[in-house]
Amino acid sequence: MSHQVTIRPSGHSFHVEPDETVLVAALREGFSLAYGCRNGACGSCKGKLLQGKVDYGKHSDTALSAEEQANGLALFCVARPLGDIIIECREVGAIKDQQIKILPCRVQTIDKPAPDVAVISLKLPANERLQYLAGQYIEFLLKDGKRRSYSMANAPHDDALLQIHVRHLPRGLFTDHVFEKMKARDILRFEGPHGTFFLREDSEKPMVLLASGTGFAPIKAIIEHALHKGIARPMTLYWGGRRPRDLYMDELARRWAAAHAHFRYVPVVSDALPEDAWAGRTGFVHRAAMQDFPDLSGHQVYACGAPVVIEAARRDFSAHCALPPEELYADSFTTEADLAKVK
């Protein structure tokens, strides 16, 4: 038996079949709710249950805490209605008519700007083009039925090749293959585009862009898109890594800052060694942003990286910097270890 879901404040409604989550049914019926990982690990699809009951599904406690659940919040990527429900969440009109495709691609080049980072360029068939928004991701379809998600690191206007950034996670199913076996001309299959992490161009607010590690990839795409479009909103990029070498495209970010007066770059390193001779900012990357922007009430924040970084930024920017929750857009990079916490 299907159940009806009504969205507030829009008033839109749709039906959820017994084997569907709220998010799957919404996307099927053309209603684009905010989402990221789609497996209960990142929290991007979190919204309020105003009326009715749901099966909350398997999820990570960091994505939805017991306290949040008690306060009426749910993760719509894993929640299943137990009757008709009313929810409160954001709808994302920009992806409403996007076509999600399954496509083959060929590995064109593999570069390694750091010992544990691979920058892979992918070529689509000559008659195909992936229409996506800067910041979105694709899912590689692996032979065992598993999927691995990676953000496009290039803006849509520069799509002759798709670029992804892969950090090597030891014993990682896909990353071990990338670093040990993958070579040019290998064929991969992916599905996409996915996600609701992209630049909101209808705003004039200054932007704080926060990246940790390879979370730089979608942030890079957003910045290149904004520069290409001539968007003159002030942009400040904070990119954090454990050591300077983790900022594997540092020179590119410095070139952006040198060429554009409205763009500022702040590299942040948390665990520099003496041989690094690091003289720049140190500590947690989101706290560097808080030091420079104690009042974020008039800003938008775009954050991408490890779940612990995103949750810390979400919590601290709201509590200490007056950032409106609806002005933080985040993409949490979940790993196999993060997925293991889903229960």
N, C-alpha and C positions, 0 to 999 in steps of 0.2 A: 504494500500500500504506500503510495507516495504522500508526501507532506508538503504543505505550502510554507515558503519562507517569504516574509515581507521585510524589505530593507527600509530603514529610517536613516536619514530624513527624506530620501528620494520618493518613497512610497512604491517603488518597483517590487514586483513579486514574481516568484518562480516556484516550480515544483521539484522536489528532490526524490529520486527513486530509492528504494530500500538499500541498494548496494552503493549508493553515492554519498560523498561528503558534501557539505554545503558549498565549498569552493568548486568542486568538479561540476556540480549541477549548475551553479551560477555561470561558469564559463561556457558550459554547453548551451545555455539559453541566452547567451550574449550579454551577460552582466559581468563587468570586469571588476572584481574585488581585488584589493591589494594583496599580493602574495610574493613569496620568495621560494623557499626550498620545497614546499608541497609535502613535507613529511613530518611535521611537528617539531622540527629542530631549531627553527630560526625566529619565529614570533612575528614575522612580517604581516601575517594575515589576522592578527589578533583584533577582535572586536567585541562588542557588548551584546549579551543575550538579554533582551528587554522582556521577553515573554516566552513561556514554554520551556521545554526541557530538551537536552541533547545528551548523547553519549559523547563524552569529551575525547575519546580516542587515545591512542598512544602518543605521548609527546614528552619532550624534555622538560624537566623542572625549570631550567633556565629560560625556556621559551614561554612557559605558562606556569607560574608558581601556584601553590595551593591557596595562597592568600588572594591572588588575582582571580582564580576560579571561584572562590567564595564570594568575591565582589562582582560576579556576573560576567567575567570575561571568558572567552573561548577562542580556540584556534580553529578557524573555519576550514583549514586544509585537512583536518582530521575529525572534526565534529560531525556527527550524524544526528539529524533531528529524530526525536522520539514522538513527535506530534507536530502540529502547526506551530511555527515559531516566528517571533519578530526580533530582528537583529539591528544593531546600529554599527555602521562601518562606512568607510570611504569607498566610493566607486571611482574607477579610473577610466575616463572616457577615451583617452588617447590610444588605448590598445583594443578598443571595442571591435574594430573591423580587421584586426590583424589576422593574416592567414598563417597558421602553424603548419610547417612542412616537415617531412622526413626526407633528408637529402644525403647523398654520398658526397664526400669531399676527398681531395688528395693532399697529402702533406707536401707542401712546396719547399719550405725551409724549416730548420730547427736551429735556433741560436741559443746560447747559454751565457747570458750576461752576468750570471752569478753561479757559483758551484751547484746550487740547489734550485735554480730557476731556469725554465726553458720557455723561450718565446717561439711559438709555433705559428707559421703562416699556412693557411689552408685555402685551396683553390676549389671552387665549385664547378660543376659541369658548365660548358660554354653557354647553354641555353637557360641556365638557372640564375636567380638572384634572390638573396634573402633580404626581405624588407624588415628592418628592425629599428628600434630606437636606441640611441647611445645609452649604454648602461644595462641593457638586457643580456640574457645568457642563452646558451644552447645546452642540450643534454646529449652527450655521446652515448650511443646504444652499443653496449658491449655484448660479446658473444654469449655470455651466461644469463642474459636478460637484465643485468644490472645497468644502472645509468650513472654517469658522472657529469656534473654541471660545471661549465666554465663560461665566464663573461667574455663578450667580444671586447677587445681592447682598442679597436679602431672605430672611428665615427662612421656613420652610414654613408657619408659622401665619398669616403675613401675605401670602397668595398671591393676593389679588384681582387683582394685577398682578405680573408678573415683572420684576425690575429687573436690568439689566446695566450695567457700566461699561466704556466703550470709550476707550482712549487713541489719539489720532491718530498713526499712523505714516505719514509722507509716502510716497506711491506704494504704500501698502498697499491691496490689492484691495478689502477690505471697509471699512477705516476711511476711505479716500477717499470712498467712497459715503456713509458715515454723515455725514461732515462737509460734503460738498458737495451731496448730492442728497436724502438721506433726509428725509422729512417725516411729520407725523402722518397716520395712517390707512393708511400703506404696509403691505403684507402681506409677511410673511416666513415661511419654513418652517424648522423645526429638528427635531433628533433628540435625545432625552435621557430621563432624566438619565444622565450618565456620571461616572466617577471614584470614587476611594475616599478623597477628602479630606473628612473630616467629623469632628465632635466625638465622641470615644470617651467615652460617658457612664457606662461601667462603672468608670471610674477616679476616685479622689479626689485625685489629684495636682494641685498648683498648675500653672497653665498660663502659658507665655510664648507670646504671639501676635506673629508677626513678619511685617510687610507692607512691600513696596516698591511705590510707585506705585499702579496700579490692582489690584495684588495685595491691596489693601484690600477688594475686593468680597466674596470668599468669607469673609474674616476677619470682615467686618461681619455677614454672615449667621450665622456661628457664634456671635458675641457676642450678637446679638439673640435667637438661639435659646436660648442659655444663660440669659440674663436672663429670658426669657419662662418658661422651665421652673423658675426659682428655683434654679438651680445655684449654690451658694455657694462653689465652689472659687476661691481667689485667681487673678485673671487680670491679667496685665500686657501691654498692647499697645504694641509698638514699631512706629511707622509712619515709614518713611523716604522722602524725596524729595530731588531736587536743590535745589529752592528751596521756600520756604514755600507758594507757591501750588500746588505738587504735592500737598500734603496737603489735598485739595479738599473734604473733609468734616471738617476739623479741629474745628469747633464741635460736631458731633455726638459725636465721641469725648470732647471735654471735658465734654459734658453727661452722658455715661455715667459718667465719673469722679466728677462732682459728686453724682450720684444714688445711686451704689453704692459702699459702703465697701470691698468686696472687689475693685474694679476700679481699675486704675491705667493712665494713658496717658502715654507718653513719645514725643513727636514728635522726629524726628531729621532734620537737613538737612545735605547734604554739600557743596553749592556755592552757598551764599548770597552774594548781591551786597550791596555797601554799602547800596544803597537799600532792601534788605529789612529792615534793622535787626534781624536775627535774634539773639536772646540765648539761645536754647535749645541743646540738645545738637547736636553736629556730628559728621561723619565717617560711617563705614559703619554702617548700622542694626544689623547683627548684632553688631558690636563694642560698641555701646552696651549691648546686652543682656548681653554677656560681662562688661562692667565691673560691672554690677549683680548678675549671677548667676554668679560664678566657679565655683560648684558647682551643676550642673544634674542631678545624679544622682537627685534625687527629684522631678523635674519632667517634664511633657510639653511639647513644643514643636510649635506649628502655624505653618508658614512658607509664605508665598506671594509670588511675584514673579518677577523675571527669573531665568533659569537660573544666571547667575553669582552672584547673591545666595544662592540656595538651595544651590548647591554649596559656597560659602564657609561658610555656616552649618552645613551637614552636616559638613564637614571640621573646622571649628574648635570647634564645640560638643562633638564627640566627643573631639578631641585635647586640648583645654584645659579643658573644663568637665565632663567625665565624664558627658555625656548618653548614656544607653543608646541605641544606634542604633534600636531598635524603638520608642522613645518620641519620635522625630521624625517628624511627619506633614507632608508637603510637597506643594505644587501649584506646579509650575514653569510659568510663562507663556511658552510658546514662540511666537516670531514667525516671519514668513516668512524673516527672516535666520537664525534658529536652524535652521529646516528646511533651509536651503541648506547647512548644515554636515553634514547626514546623508548619509553616503556609504559 
